[in-house]
Amino acid sequence: MKARENHRNKAIGIFDSGIGGLTVAREIFRQLPNEEVIYFGDTGRYPYGPRSAEIIKKFSRQNVNFLIEKGVKFIVVACNTASAFALEYLEKIYNIPMIGVVGPGAVAAARASKNGRIGVIGTQGTIASESYQKSLTAINGSLKIFPKACPLFVSLAEEGYIDKPAAKLIADDYLENLKNKKIDTLVLGCTHYPLLKKTIGAVMGGDVKLIDSAEETAGAARAILSELDLGSSAAAAGKRSFFVSDSPEKFKILGEAFLGRRIAKVELIDINSY
Ligand code: DGL
C-alpha cells in the first residue's frame, strides 16, 4: 500500500528540444497542480526539426533515460518532432506510460473545424513525417489538410523574438499560401509555436482558430493518470525542477518570462552520458 502511494507521488517527466515544451508544462501545472514535474529542455542539441528520424530517436531515448533515472512515473513527449518520429519507438522500449502531443493536437483540431479544412504548421520533420495528416484523416477521412513547415519560428521563439517586426515578416511569408486555402483551423504543430500565437493569429485573421495541443495533452495526461491510478495524493507539493543540456541562464530568463513566475533553479546536465 505504502509502495503504491510512493509510486503515485513520483514526478511526471516532460521533455522537449528547448523551451517549447513549457507551453505543455504550463498547462500541466494548471490542470495537475499537485503533481511534481521534472522538465528537460535539450537546449544543447536543439533544433530537432531538421534532423533525421534516427537521430531524433536516439536523442529521445537519452532524454527518457535521464527522466527515468530521476524516477518519474509518466512521460510527456512535449515536442511534436519527437512525438512524430520517436513516440512509438519509445513506447516499445520502455515499460512506463507516455503521451505525445500529435494525437491530442489532432483531436482538438478535428473537433474545432467546422468546414473540414485544416492547416498544419510544424518543423520540417513533423510535416515530412505526415503524422498530423495521418492522425487527422484517421479521425475523419473527409478532412482536407494543408501542411506547411515553418522552421524559423523555432529560432524566433528560442531567441525571445516573439512579437518583433521580424517575427511578423517571417510569419507573413510562411503563411501567405495557407491564407488562400479557406482553412478555419490551424494546428500549431510545434510546441514552440504557441509562443508566437499573437503574431500567427494577426497574420491568419480572427476567423481561423489556432490549435495548440498543450491543453488537450494535459487533459489526456490527467485522464491516463487517473485511469492507471497514478495521480499524486493531494498532499504532494507540486514541486517543479528544470534541467537543460546547455545555457541554463538563458532558459531561466525566457522560461520565467513565458511562465510568468520565478524559476528557482535550472540545472545543466550532460545528456550524452545517458
Ligand atoms: N518544439 C519542438 C516541436 O514541437 C521542436 C522544435 C525544434 O527543436 O526544431 O517539434
Residues whose N, C-alpha, C, O or C-beta is under 5 A from the ligand:
A	BS01	DGL	S17 G20 Y46 P47 Y48 G49 A78 C79 N80 T81 T123 V154 G189 C190 T191 H192
